[in-house]
Amino acid sequence: MKISGILPYTSGRFNNTPAFLGTKYSLSIKPDVTGEEYKRQQAELDKEANQAERARQRGVNVPKYKIKKDEDSEHVKQIRYETAGDIPDVNNNPIRHKHFKNLFKNLYYLDRAGIFHNDLDKSHVFFQDDGNVEIDCFRYSLNFYKGYNNLKGNDGSIRTPEFMFPSNEDTFKEHCLGEYVGKLNEDRRYDFVKDYLEQRSNYHARRGDLLVNRGFHLNNKAVQYEDIQAEVFLHPSNQVVNYEIKKLDNYALKREAFTEWDEGGGACGHKISPERRFNAILLNLECLEDAIDMRNEAEYLSRCAESKAERKYFEFETECAKKRVDNLYNDTKGMGEWNFNDFNSGIYLGSQDEKEFFTFLFDEVNPNDIFPDIREIKEFYTALAKRWNPELNSNYKTEFEAR
């Protein structure tokens, strides 16, 4: 029996304990927290409990949990999850064929309930020996509703093309599956992803039916996208499987960059590390280049794939790939600029002039070009990162704070 939980707050951040090691802990408000921070943490706890219950009522397999409420109010002050499963691990707790049916059932029930989980990483999806799958941790979830061609509740975190009906399978791929598949050897990777896609076919068929039942016309683009995935994934070709593997590799790299950024900035109780923050930008730039290559490949296959269904599938994938490129471009530029004058973390990569030049280099790059040249940005940023030291950081800090 394992205990899963959300880490206790420590001075506004989470501590450094791994999210799932069988340790009995839970999400709770520290006694010394007051004022607006107390209200914020209290609101997160209330949301966690409400969303977990809402998901359970809609058929999602949520682990058993216990809630403690504040004696003076109805607000939640502690929640603890308990699961018989464990986090996915290639060697010790592998994801097997028997898990897929339950995994897709849970992801579909989340979709149908209008809950976009937003944080389906390996510490929040638990795989049991009997094939059962459980999902916890809803504090970052979003509620959405998509009526006829109208998405409501999208605050920017559901970052997909407009025609896409929000998919929890998408966030599971990005936050968990990419890293997992990256640890498989080449032979196992191909077979695993092909099996995963074949089982995913029914997930998309059900999503297509869901949209039609909600009033979407059969010719609606969102319905067509679900239907074409259901058709292509039923018997995926080598081209489709290999493209999906590349997509998972890209997700894994993006996840690595995010971890470097997050933990390098002091999240989860980690020590602030400017070097890790700088590395996050370089990883993001590499991820951006790979995403551009995938966009070009999808565009080529939309014309040259063997079957009509695959060509249609890659037409949709071209649009999805363009959206990923745009997101990565904007994220990397914004994160890179932030490293020049991050007042909260005390990280000052270079001078104001160097920040403006960095922004200029980015603005000169058009990610919509077939082969945009990102080398100059990488070289400039690498040189700044190598030069960085505490003394220069202190000087730049003075310059930025004087403005």
LUMMARBA-546352 format. One record per residue (C-alpha): z, y, x. Coordinates in nm, 2 decimals, decimal comma. Layout:
// LUMMARBA-546352
REC        Z        Y        X
REC        Z        Y        X
...
***
This chain:
// LUMMARBA-546352
REC        Z        Y        X
REC     0,00     0,00     0,00
REC    -0,10     0,34     0,14
REC     0,01     0,68     0,04
REC    -0,25     0,96     0,03
REC    -0,15     1,32     0,00
REC    -0,24     1,67     0,06
REC    -0,06     1,82     0,36
REC     0,24     2,05     0,30
REC     0,18     2,42     0,37
REC     0,31     2,57     0,69
REC     0,30     2,94     0,72
REC    -0,01     2,96     0,51
REC    -0,19     2,68     0,70
REC    -0,18     2,30     0,68
REC     0,00     2,11     0,96
REC    -0,17     1,89     1,21
REC    -0,08     1,55     1,05
REC    -0,38     1,33     0,98
REC    -0,47     1,33     0,61
REC    -0,42     0,96     0,56
REC    -0,20     0,73     0,78
REC     0,02     0,56     0,52
REC     0,28     0,83     0,57
REC     0,46     0,94     0,25
REC     0,40     1,31     0,22
REC     0,26     1,53    -0,05
REC     0,14     1,88    -0,13
REC     0,42     2,11    -0,19
REC     0,52     2,48    -0,15
REC     0,75     2,56     0,15
REC     1,08     2,71     0,04
REC     1,04     3,02     0,27
REC     0,71     3,12     0,11
REC     0,73     3,43    -0,12
REC     0,51     3,69    -0,29
REC     0,14     3,66    -0,32
REC     0,12     3,37    -0,09
REC     0,36     3,18    -0,31
REC     0,14     3,25    -0,61
REC    -0,17     3,14    -0,43
REC    -0,02     2,81    -0,33
REC     0,13     2,76    -0,67
REC    -0,21     2,82    -0,83
REC    -0,37     2,56    -0,60
REC    -0,10     2,30    -0,70
REC    -0,16     2,37    -1,07
REC    -0,53     2,34    -1,02
REC    -0,49     2,01    -0,83
REC    -0,28     1,85    -1,10
REC    -0,50     1,98    -1,39
REC    -0,83     1,87    -1,23
REC    -0,69     1,53    -1,13
REC    -0,59     1,47    -1,49
REC    -0,92     1,60    -1,62
REC    -1,11     1,37    -1,39
REC    -0,90     1,07    -1,49
REC    -0,95     1,14    -1,86
REC    -1,33     1,15    -1,80
REC    -1,33     0,80    -1,63
REC    -1,30     0,89    -1,27
REC    -1,08     0,64    -1,08
REC    -0,81     0,87    -0,95
REC    -0,52     0,71    -0,75
REC    -0,18     0,70    -0,92
REC     0,01     1,02    -0,87
REC     0,34     1,18    -0,94
REC     0,40     1,54    -1,02
REC     0,72     1,75    -0,98
REC     0,74     2,08    -1,17
REC     0,94     2,39    -1,10
REC     1,27     2,38    -1,29
REC     1,23     2,74    -1,39
REC     0,87     2,71    -1,51
REC     0,59     2,47    -1,60
REC     0,42     2,52    -1,26
REC     0,36     2,22    -1,04
REC     0,56     2,23    -0,71
REC     0,47     1,89    -0,57
REC     0,21     1,62    -0,62
REC     0,18     1,28    -0,44
REC    -0,10     1,03    -0,46
REC    -0,06     0,65    -0,41
REC    -0,36     0,42    -0,35
REC    -0,41     0,06    -0,26
REC    -0,73     0,16    -0,07
REC    -0,80     0,30     0,27
REC    -1,03     0,55     0,43
REC    -1,38     0,41     0,53
REC    -1,40     0,29     0,88
REC    -1,70     0,11     1,03
REC    -1,48    -0,16     1,20
REC    -1,15    -0,17     1,01
REC    -1,25    -0,08     0,65
REC    -1,63    -0,09     0,62
REC    -1,82     0,03     0,32
REC    -1,98    -0,28     0,17
REC    -2,24    -0,35    -0,09
REC    -1,96    -0,44    -0,33
REC    -1,83    -0,08    -0,32
REC    -2,15     0,09    -0,42
REC    -2,14     0,02    -0,79
REC    -1,79     0,17    -0,82
REC    -1,87     0,46    -0,58
REC    -2,17     0,57    -0,79
REC    -1,98     0,52    -1,11
REC    -1,71     0,76    -1,00
REC    -1,96     1,01    -0,86
REC    -2,16     1,00    -1,19
REC    -1,84     1,04    -1,40
REC    -1,76     1,35    -1,20
REC    -2,11     1,49    -1,26
REC    -2,09     1,41    -1,63
REC    -1,75     1,58    -1,66
REC    -1,89     1,90    -1,49
REC    -1,66     1,87    -1,19
REC    -1,81     1,94    -0,85
REC    -1,55     1,79    -0,61
REC    -1,67     1,99    -0,31
REC    -1,45     1,80    -0,05
REC    -1,55     1,44    -0,06
REC    -1,47     1,37     0,31
REC    -1,34     1,04     0,43
REC    -0,97     1,13     0,37
REC    -1,03     1,16    -0,01
REC    -1,24     0,86    -0,09
REC    -1,06     0,52    -0,07
REC    -1,23     0,18    -0,05
REC    -1,03    -0,13    -0,15
REC    -1,09    -0,49    -0,05
REC    -1,19    -0,59    -0,41
REC    -1,47    -0,33    -0,42
REC    -1,27    -0,07    -0,61
REC    -1,31     0,30    -0,51
REC    -1,07     0,59    -0,57
REC    -1,11     0,97    -0,53
REC    -0,83     1,23    -0,49
REC    -0,78     1,59    -0,38
REC    -0,94     1,83    -0,63
REC    -0,80     2,16    -0,50
REC    -1,15     2,28    -0,39
REC    -1,33     2,15    -0,69
REC    -1,55     2,37    -0,91
REC    -1,62     2,34    -1,28
REC    -1,98     2,38    -1,38
REC    -2,20     2,36    -1,69
REC    -2,57     2,32    -1,70
REC    -2,72     2,37    -2,03
REC    -3,09     2,43    -2,08
REC    -3,20     2,56    -1,74
REC    -2,88     2,75    -1,70
REC    -2,61     2,67    -1,44
REC    -2,27     2,83    -1,51
REC    -1,96     2,82    -1,28
REC    -2,16     2,83    -0,96
REC    -1,98     3,07    -0,73
REC    -2,20     3,00    -0,43
REC    -2,03     2,68    -0,32
REC    -2,29     2,47    -0,50
REC    -2,56     2,55    -0,26
REC    -2,86     2,37    -0,39
REC    -3,21     2,47    -0,52
REC    -3,19     2,62    -0,87
REC    -3,36     2,32    -1,03
REC    -3,10     2,07    -0,91
REC    -2,82     1,95    -1,13
REC    -2,50     1,96    -0,91
REC    -2,45     1,62    -0,75
REC    -2,12     1,48    -0,62
REC    -2,33     1,22    -0,43
REC    -2,48     1,50    -0,23
REC    -2,14     1,63    -0,12
REC    -2,02     1,27    -0,04
REC    -2,33     1,23     0,18
REC    -2,26     1,55     0,36
REC    -1,88     1,53     0,40
REC    -1,84     1,15     0,46
REC    -2,14     0,93     0,47
REC    -2,33     1,11     0,75
REC    -2,04     1,06     0,99
REC    -1,99     0,70     0,88
REC    -2,36     0,60     0,92
REC    -2,37     0,77     1,26
REC    -2,12     0,52     1,39
REC    -2,33     0,22     1,29
REC    -2,57     0,06     1,54
REC    -2,94     0,11     1,48
REC    -3,01    -0,22     1,30
REC    -2,71    -0,18     1,07
REC    -2,79     0,18     1,00
REC    -3,13     0,10     0,86
REC    -3,01    -0,19     0,64
REC    -2,71     0,00     0,52
REC    -2,90     0,31     0,42
REC    -3,18     0,11     0,25
REC    -2,91    -0,08     0,05
REC    -2,73     0,25    -0,03
REC    -3,06     0,40    -0,16
REC    -3,15     0,10    -0,37
REC    -2,80     0,11    -0,54
REC    -2,84     0,49    -0,58
REC    -3,15     0,45    -0,79
REC    -2,95     0,37    -1,10
REC    -2,72     0,68    -1,04
REC    -3,03     0,91    -1,06
REC    -3,16     0,73    -1,37
REC    -2,83     0,79    -1,55
REC    -2,83     1,15    -1,44
REC    -3,18     1,19    -1,58
REC    -3,07     1,05    -1,91
REC    -2,77     1,28    -1,90
REC    -2,99     1,59    -1,87
REC    -3,22     1,47    -2,15
REC    -2,92     1,42    -2,37
REC    -2,81     1,77    -2,29
REC    -3,14     1,91    -2,42
REC    -3,35     1,92    -2,11
REC    -3,72     1,84    -2,17
REC    -3,87     1,54    -2,00
REC    -4,10     1,77    -1,81
REC    -3,81     1,99    -1,69
REC    -3,80     2,00    -1,31
REC    -3,44     1,89    -1,29
REC    -3,52     1,58    -1,50
REC    -3,83     1,51    -1,29
REC    -3,63     1,52    -0,97
REC    -3,38     1,27    -1,10
REC    -3,65     1,04    -1,23
REC    -3,86     1,05    -0,91
REC    -3,55     0,96    -0,70
REC    -3,47     0,67    -0,93
REC    -3,82     0,54    -0,89
REC    -3,86     0,59    -0,51
REC    -3,51     0,46    -0,42
REC    -3,55     0,14    -0,63
REC    -3,78     0,00    -0,35
REC    -3,77     0,26    -0,07
REC    -4,04     0,26     0,20
REC    -3,97     0,29     0,57
REC    -4,07     0,65     0,55
REC    -3,81     0,73     0,28
REC    -3,53     0,53     0,45
REC    -3,60     0,69     0,79
REC    -3,61     1,04     0,64
REC    -3,28     0,98     0,46
REC    -3,13     0,86     0,79
REC    -3,24     1,18     0,96
REC    -3,08     1,38     0,67
REC    -2,75     1,19     0,72
REC    -2,77     1,26     1,10
REC    -2,82     1,63     1,02
REC    -2,52     1,62     0,78
REC    -2,31     1,46     1,05
REC    -2,39     1,73     1,30
REC    -2,32     2,00     1,05
REC    -1,99     1,83     0,98
REC    -1,90     1,83     1,35
REC    -1,99     2,20     1,38
REC    -1,77     2,28     1,07
REC    -1,48     2,09     1,22
REC    -1,51     2,27     1,55
REC    -1,52     2,60     1,36
REC    -1,23     2,52     1,13
REC    -0,99     2,37     1,38
REC    -1,09     2,62     1,65
REC    -0,98     2,89     1,42
REC    -0,64     2,74     1,38
REC    -0,69     2,55     1,05
REC    -0,47     2,25     0,97
REC    -0,21     2,36     1,23
REC    -0,45     2,34     1,53
REC    -0,41     2,57     1,81
REC    -0,67     2,86     1,81
REC    -0,94     2,77     2,05
REC    -1,22     3,03     2,12
REC    -1,41     2,76     2,31
REC    -1,43     2,54     2,01
REC    -1,54     2,83     1,79
REC    -1,82     2,91     2,04
REC    -1,92     2,55     2,05
REC    -1,94     2,55     1,66
REC    -2,22     2,81     1,68
REC    -2,42     2,62     1,93
REC    -2,39     2,30     1,73
REC    -2,50     2,49     1,42
REC    -2,80     2,62     1,60
REC    -2,89     2,26     1,70
REC    -2,84     2,16     1,34
REC    -3,07     2,44     1,23
REC    -3,34     2,33     1,46
REC    -3,31     1,97     1,33
REC    -3,32     2,09     0,97
REC    -3,64     2,29     1,04
REC    -3,80     1,97     1,18
REC    -3,70     1,78     0,87
REC    -3,84     2,05     0,65
REC    -4,17     2,03     0,83
REC    -4,17     1,65     0,81
REC    -4,10     1,66     0,43
REC    -4,39     1,91     0,39
REC    -4,62     1,68     0,58
REC    -4,52     1,37     0,38
REC    -4,56     1,55     0,05
REC    -4,93     1,54     0,14
REC    -4,96     1,22     0,34
REC    -4,71     0,97     0,20
REC    -4,86     0,64     0,09
REC    -4,78     0,65    -0,28
REC    -4,81     0,92    -0,55
REC    -4,44     0,88    -0,63
REC    -4,34     0,93    -0,26
REC    -4,56     1,24    -0,23
REC    -4,39     1,39    -0,54
REC    -4,05     1,29    -0,39
REC    -4,12     1,47    -0,07
REC    -4,24     1,78    -0,26
REC    -3,89     1,81    -0,40
REC    -3,74     1,73    -0,06
REC    -3,94     2,01     0,10
REC    -3,77     2,26    -0,14
REC    -3,43     2,10    -0,07
REC    -3,49     2,12     0,30
REC    -3,59     2,49     0,28
REC    -3,26     2,56     0,10
REC    -3,07     2,38     0,38
REC    -3,25     2,58     0,64
REC    -3,17     2,91     0,47
REC    -2,80     2,81     0,43
REC    -2,77     2,70     0,79
REC    -2,95     3,02     0,91
REC    -2,72     3,25     0,72
REC    -2,40     3,05     0,80
REC    -2,48     3,05     1,17
REC    -2,56     3,42     1,19
REC    -2,24     3,51     0,99
REC    -2,01     3,28     1,19
REC    -2,16     3,40     1,52
REC    -2,11     3,77     1,43
REC    -1,75     3,68     1,32
REC    -1,67     3,55     1,67
REC    -1,73     3,89     1,81
REC    -1,44     4,06     1,62
REC    -1,23     3,80     1,44
REC    -0,91     4,01     1,39
REC    -0,72     3,73     1,23
REC    -0,77     3,48     1,51
REC    -0,79     3,73     1,79
REC    -1,13     3,61     1,91
REC    -1,36     3,87     2,06
REC    -1,67     3,71     2,22
REC    -1,84     4,03     2,35
REC    -1,88     4,40     2,31
REC    -2,01     4,58     2,01
REC    -2,35     4,63     2,18
REC    -2,37     4,26     2,25
REC    -2,28     4,18     1,89
REC    -2,56     4,41     1,77
REC    -2,81     4,24     2,01
REC    -2,70     3,90     1,88
REC    -2,77     4,01     1,53
REC    -3,10     4,16     1,64
REC    -3,21     3,83     1,79
REC    -3,13     3,65     1,47
REC    -3,31     3,90     1,26
REC    -3,62     3,85     1,48
REC    -3,63     3,48     1,39
REC    -3,80     3,39     1,06
REC    -3,67     3,04     0,96
REC    -3,97     3,01     0,73
REC    -4,20     2,99     1,03
REC    -4,33     2,64     1,11
REC    -4,17     2,64     1,46
REC    -3,93     2,94     1,49
REC    -3,81     3,00     1,84
REC    -3,43     2,99     1,85
REC    -3,40     2,94     2,23
REC    -3,33     3,31     2,31
REC    -3,04     3,31     2,07
REC    -2,89     2,99     2,22
REC    -2,93     3,12     2,57
REC    -2,77     3,46     2,50
REC    -2,48     3,30     2,31
REC    -2,43     3,03     2,58
REC    -2,41     3,30     2,85
REC    -2,15     3,50     2,65
REC    -1,94     3,19     2,59
REC    -1,95     3,09     2,96
REC    -1,84     3,45     3,06
REC    -1,55     3,46     2,81
REC    -1,20     3,48     2,95
REC    -0,86     3,62     2,82
REC    -0,90     3,95     3,02
REC    -1,24     4,03     2,87
REC    -1,12     3,92     2,53
REC    -0,84     4,18     2,57
REC    -1,09     4,45     2,66
REC    -1,32     4,37     2,37
REC    -1,02     4,36     2,13
REC    -0,94     4,72     2,23
REC    -1,30     4,83     2,17
REC    -1,33     4,67     1,83
REC    -0,99     4,79     1,71
REC    -1,06     5,14     1,82
REC    -1,35     5,16     1,57
***
